[in-house]
Amino acid sequence: MKHTILFICTHNSARSQLAEGLVNHYFGEAWDAKSAGTEATFVKPLAIKAMAAAGINITHQTSKTVAAFQGQMFDVVVTVCDSAKETCPFFPGKKVIHKSFVDPSNVEGTDEEKLAAFCQTRDEIKAWLDEQLPVWAKELEQA
């Protein structure tokens, strides 16, 4: 049985979308990831490009609010930005975690510099997931 994880960020447009795509691509046999925001906007084109550069297609992902998942219980709920942690209503999960990542959407510069910021955030999230997901899976299985 797959573990479930929900990533929450303010606009569900970049960091939470990157995390959802990474989990489903690299850890999809053991985890089912979703993402949501405190507000729904759109998936940033640079998030889509950064994931495509890593061979991952997230064009099917959409921005949605946490209301889309009301009534569902997730094994793990992760807020990936400080604003979502502060403004997000409590969302139930067996394990609730906060891990803030730099918002690549705030980077100014050339198109290449902006894309590089998205790729850097993608890579930071991936490294963190590589470390944490096996630990959480073990904890959930022992609970």
C-alpha positions as CSV (number, residue, x, y, z in Angstrom):
1,M,0.0,0.0,0.0
2,K,1.4,3.4,-0.9
3,H,2.0,6.1,1.6
4,T,0.3,9.5,0.9
5,I,1.9,12.9,1.1
6,L,0.5,16.4,0.6
7,F,2.8,19.4,-0.1
8,I,1.3,22.8,0.7
9,C,2.6,26.2,-0.4
10,T,0.9,29.6,-0.7
11,H,0.0,29.6,-4.4
12,N,0.6,25.9,-5.3
13,S,2.6,27.2,-8.3
14,A,6.2,26.3,-7.8
15,R,7.8,24.6,-4.7
16,S,4.8,22.3,-3.9
17,Q,4.4,21.5,-7.6
18,L,8.1,20.6,-7.9
19,A,7.8,18.4,-4.8
20,E,4.7,16.6,-6.0
21,G,6.3,15.9,-9.4
22,L,9.5,14.7,-7.8
23,V,7.8,12.2,-5.4
24,N,5.5,10.8,-8.1
25,H,8.4,10.4,-10.5
26,Y,11.1,9.0,-8.3
27,F,9.2,7.4,-5.5
28,G,5.9,6.6,-7.1
29,E,6.0,2.9,-6.2
30,A,5.9,3.7,-2.5
31,W,4.4,7.2,-2.4
32,D,1.4,9.0,-3.9
33,A,2.0,12.8,-3.8
34,K,-0.5,15.7,-4.1
35,S,0.0,19.4,-3.7
36,A,-2.2,22.3,-2.8
37,G,-2.1,26.0,-1.8
38,T,-3.7,28.4,0.5
39,E,-4.7,30.1,-2.8
40,A,-5.0,28.5,-6.3
41,T,-3.2,30.2,-9.1
42,F,-1.3,28.4,-11.9
43,V,1.7,26.2,-12.2
44,K,4.6,28.4,-13.1
45,P,6.0,27.8,-16.6
46,L,9.5,27.8,-15.2
47,A,8.6,25.0,-12.7
48,I,7.4,23.0,-15.7
49,K,10.7,23.8,-17.6
50,A,12.9,22.9,-14.6
51,M,11.2,19.6,-14.2
52,A,11.3,18.9,-18.0
53,A,15.1,19.6,-17.8
54,A,15.2,16.6,-15.3
55,G,13.1,14.4,-17.6
56,I,9.9,14.9,-15.6
57,N,6.6,16.0,-17.1
58,I,4.3,18.0,-14.8
59,T,2.2,19.6,-17.4
60,H,-0.8,17.6,-16.2
61,Q,-0.5,19.1,-12.6
62,T,-2.8,21.9,-11.7
63,S,-2.9,24.5,-9.0
64,K,-5.6,23.9,-6.4
65,T,-6.4,24.9,-2.8
66,V,-6.3,22.7,0.3
67,A,-10.1,22.6,0.1
68,A,-9.8,20.1,-2.7
69,F,-8.5,17.6,-0.2
70,Q,-10.9,18.3,2.8
71,G,-11.9,15.1,4.5
72,Q,-8.8,13.2,3.3
73,M,-6.2,12.0,5.7
74,F,-2.6,12.0,4.4
75,D,0.3,10.0,6.0
76,V,2.5,13.1,5.7
77,V,1.6,16.8,5.2
78,V,4.5,19.1,4.4
79,T,4.4,22.9,4.2
80,V,7.2,24.0,1.9
81,C,7.1,27.8,2.6
82,D,6.9,29.9,5.6
83,S,3.8,31.8,4.4
84,A,1.8,28.6,4.0
85,K,2.9,27.4,7.5
86,E,1.6,30.7,9.0
87,T,-1.6,31.0,6.9
88,C,-2.6,27.5,6.3
89,P,-5.5,26.1,8.3
90,F,-4.6,22.9,10.1
91,F,-4.5,20.0,7.7
92,P,-4.6,16.6,9.2
93,G,-1.8,14.2,8.6
94,K,-0.2,11.4,10.6
95,K,2.9,13.4,10.4
96,V,2.9,17.2,9.8
97,I,6.2,18.8,8.8
98,H,7.5,22.2,7.9
99,K,10.5,22.6,5.5
100,S,10.9,26.0,3.9
101,F,12.6,26.2,0.5
102,V,13.6,29.5,-1.2
103,D,10.9,30.6,-3.6
104,P,12.5,30.6,-7.1
105,S,9.7,32.8,-8.3
106,N,11.2,35.8,-6.5
107,V,14.6,35.6,-8.4
108,E,15.2,38.4,-10.8
109,G,17.6,38.3,-13.7
110,T,17.8,36.8,-17.2
111,D,15.6,33.9,-18.3
112,E,18.6,31.6,-17.7
113,E,19.1,32.9,-14.2
114,K,15.5,32.5,-13.4
115,L,15.4,28.9,-14.7
116,A,18.6,28.1,-12.8
117,A,16.9,29.2,-9.6
118,F,14.0,26.8,-10.3
119,C,16.4,24.0,-11.0
120,Q,18.3,24.7,-7.8
121,T,15.1,24.6,-5.7
122,R,14.1,21.4,-7.6
123,D,17.5,19.8,-6.7
124,E,17.3,21.0,-3.1
125,I,13.8,19.5,-2.7
126,K,15.0,16.2,-4.3
127,A,18.0,15.9,-2.0
128,W,15.8,16.5,1.0
129,L,13.2,13.9,-0.2
130,D,16.0,11.4,-0.8
131,E,16.9,11.7,2.8
132,Q,13.5,12.0,4.4
133,L,11.1,9.7,2.5
134,P,12.8,6.4,3.6
135,V,12.8,7.6,7.2
136,W,9.1,8.6,7.1
137,A,8.1,5.3,5.4
138,K,9.9,3.3,8.1
139,E,8.2,5.4,10.8
140,L,4.8,4.9,9.2
141,E,5.3,1.2,8.9
142,Q,6.3,0.8,12.5
143,A,3.3,2.9,13.8
